[in-house]
């Protein structure tokens, strides 16, 4: 019986070792599949992180570029505005100076007419008072122009 027992134990040990080999193969297969899935997940997560980082850099670059363009256009608009204001100011100053000269000439003419006219004629005095009113309005206009600067 001892041979028989040995034989039985050999037969029973072979399926056990085959079962162990099958289990280890299954474990290895599961580990390989698990490692493969983990590798793919790692690649996907890395790709998502890379895309997120790239989009942040692109957004930052675009924001900086737009800010610079906006600042440049604002500077251009400011200089254009200043140029226009200076042109208008000089134009108004020239017109006011010319008007002032005309008023002075008219005032001198009225003074001359007033001196040469008789006491009966009061029309020159009315013109003289109108010219004084125009002078006061001109002074107000000059003050408002100075405020615009």
Secondary structure by P-SEA (a helix, b strand, c coil): caaaaaaaaaaaaaaaaaaaaaaaaaaaaaaaaaaaaaaaaaaaaaaaaaaaaaaaaaaaaaaaaaaaaaaaaaaaaaaaaaaaaaaaaaaaaaaaaaaaaaaaaaaaaaaaaaaacccccaaaaaaaaaaaaaaaaaaaaaaaaaaac
